[in-house]
Every structure is written in structure tokens, then in C-alpha cells.
Amino acid sequence: MEYWHDLVTEKSWKLLQQLKGKFKFALIGGWAVYLLARAQKSKDIDIIVDMGTLQRIKNSYDLRKNDALRKYEIKVDEVDVDIYVPFYSRLAIPLEKIESIKIEGFDVARPEELLVLKQSAEMDRGHSEKGEKDRVDIMSLLLNSAVDFHRYKQVITENKKAELITRLLELVRGFNEYKYFNITLPEFKRRKLKLVDELRKL
């Protein structure tokens, strides 16, 4: 089952491929989760770039600065692209410390860093539609991307985000929408119990 409509995600994916051919960036957000976990596709694009790349994007698109959220934005064919730059944007982890891995030609944030970023977004967005999608993405990472929980704990300790462990445990315990993961209810329950057990050890 797809969270967003196929037409929306197809436009977004096509734009993401175009951006990859023009600019160097690290991918975070929903599309990073998709590449790591092969679960839900995204309708928005979230990337990290350096200042030189930001200038090249500005030369090609109608780039807008969002001072309130400390990011830059472009919109192409109804697809929103949020652009974050080191030493200006403020995410749960300093951008310059986010490590990435290569997947299908993309530099994608490692699952442990991405999990922290997704948790922070989920806490900010709460019961909104995007907050619900954040929770689906978080469970996708936990179920399908081989998160290294010891490394996850190291990342949150280094960034003073210890409260995220408690929140993650609550989220996993309360999450019941197994329909997004193409597995049976008994299998989902079994894997959820295993996750709870691992998280309680952190």
C-alpha cells in the first residue's frame, strides 16, 4: 500500500533523478528512507548541499530562502524541494557530521543518522499528515534497513538527543499500521516485539 498517490511520487522521483544529474548533494528525508528500506515513496525532496552547489541551483531554479526554518526551497511541477546547507540550517544533527553511503548513484544519509532526523521531524510535526508519514518512514527504517542500534545510540549521545530512545520505544509499541510493509499481521507483531526488545537494551 502506498502512502502518497503514484502520480505525485512519480513526478517527485523524476525530478530527483534530474537533480542527481546536475548537482552533488546528500539525500535525506522520505526518498532516503525509500532507497534504504524500499518501502514508501515520497512526494517531497530533502537534500543537503554545499554553498557552491546552492549557487548553481540558484542559477537554474527560482530559489527561495526560508529564514524561519533555516533552509532554502524550490518548487518544480508541484514538487517541493527543501535544501539544507551546513552552518546555516539547523537539524537534529549538524549537517557537516551526517555520514552518507552510496545507493543507486545517490549519496544517502546512513540509516542511523536518518532515523535521528526522522524522529526529530516526527516530534515537530506530531499528528499532522506529514507526522504520520514520518512514523511510517521510521518503522520502514527499523524493519527494512538494518539499523545498527549501537551506532544509533552513539549518534544520539554525541548530539545530546537521549530522549529519542524513549520516544522511539513508544512509537514502535503504538504503531499498528502493518499494511504499509507487505507482511502479515503475525509477522509484523513478531518483528515489532523483537524491535521493542532491542530498544529496551539501549
N, C-alpha and C positions, 0 to 999 in steps of 0.2 A: 504494500500500500504506500502510495506517495503522499507526502505531506502537502506539497505545493502542486499546482496544476502543471502538466507536462509542457504546455506551450510556454509558460513562464520560465521554467527551468531550462528549456531548450535555448531560449534567447540568451539567458544568462551564461550558459555553458559555451555557446558560440562566441559571445563577447570575451569570455575568459580566455578562450583559445587565441582570439585575435590579439589580446593584450600580451599574452605569452610570446607571441611572435615579434612584438615591438619593444617590450620593456623587460627589464630584470626586476623581479620582485619576489618576496616570500609570501606564500598564501596562508591566510588564517581563516577563521570563520567556517561557515557551513560547507563550502566547497573543499576546504582542507579536510573536514570530517569525512566527506564523501570519498575522497581519494584514499584516506587511511582505512576507512571502515566499510566502504562500498554499501552504504545504506541510503539515507535520504539525500536527494539532491537539494540545491539551494536556489533561491531566487535573487539573492544579493551577492555581491563580491566584496571581499575584505582582503586588502593587500598591504604589505609593508614595503616601502621604497626608500632609497636614499635621496638626498636633495637634488642631485644631478638628474636622477630619473624623474623626480617630481617636476622639474623644469621641462623635461621632454614631454611629459604628459600634458603639461600646461600649453605647450606649443601645438598639441594635436586635438585637445578637447577643451570644453568650457569648464575649467577647473574652478571650484569654489572652496573657500576656506570657511570652516565651521569652528570659530573660536570657542564657542560654548562647550563643544565636545572634543576640541583639540584634535581635529582631523581635517582632511581635505575630501572633496566629493566631486564625482562626475556622474552624470546620468545619460545613458545611451539606450534609446529604444525601450524606455520604461524600466531599464535595469539600473539599480543604484550600485555605485562602486564607492566604497569607503576606503580612503587611502591614509595610512598612518606613517609618520616619519619619526625616526629616532630623535630624542632630546626635545621633541615638541609634544608629540602625542603621549597620552598617559593611559596605559593599560595596566592590568594586574601584574605584568612582568615588564621591566624595561625592554623596549624593543630591541636594543642592541644585544641583549642577553638571550633572545629567543633563538634556539638552535633549530635547524631545518634539515630535512632529508629529501632526497630526490625521488619523485614518483611521477612517472609518465612525462618527464621533462619539466615538471614543476618543482620548485623549492617549496616544500610543505613543512609547516611547523611540526616538530616532533609531538607525538600524542600526549606526552606528559605536560608540555607547555600549553598545548591546545586545550587540554582538559581544564587547566587552571584558567585560561582565558574564557572558555565557555562557561565555567562556573561563575566567574565574576559577572559576565553578561547576564546570565540567568538570574542572579541575585538582584541585579539592577532592574531587570525587565519584569520580574515577578509573574503575575497571572495574565500578562498580555499574550497575544498570539505568538509574538517572537519569543517570549519567555517559554512558552510551551514547546516551540521548535528547539530552543536551547536544550531543554530537558531530553527531548528525543535524541539530539546530537550527542549529548553527554552519555546517554545509555548506549548509543551506537559505538562510541569510542570504547566504552567499558566492555561491551560484548564482542566487538569485532576487530579491535586494533592492537591487541597485545600490549596494553598499557603496563609499563614497569612501575609497580606501586612503590618500590623503594626509591626510584628516581623521582616519581611524583611527589613523595614526601620531602625529598631533598629540595625540589623546586619550590614548594610552598614554604618550607622552612627558611630558605635563603631570601624569599620575598615577603616573609612575615605574614603569611596567609593561613595560619594553622586552623582557623575557623572553617576552612573549606573542607577539611576531612569530616567534621561533624555534619556539615550541610550535605556533603556527598552521600554519607550514610543514610541520612533522612530521605534524600531524593531517591536512592535506589530502593529503599524499603517501601516507599509510597508509590513507585512507578508500576503501573499495571497494563500499559498500552502495548502489549506484545505484538499486536497486529502489524507494527511497523518493521518487524525484524524477520519476517518469513520463517518463523519457528512455531512449534506447537506450544500451547499453554503449559503443559507439564515440563517441557524442555526449558521454557523461559523461567519458570519457577525454580527449577534446579540450578540454572546458571545464576539467577538472582541470589539465591541462598549462598552460593559459592562466593559471589562478589561481596555480600554482607560479611561473610566470614573473613575474607581477605582485608576488608576495610577496617574491621574491628581490631585487627592486629597492628594497624599503623599507629 
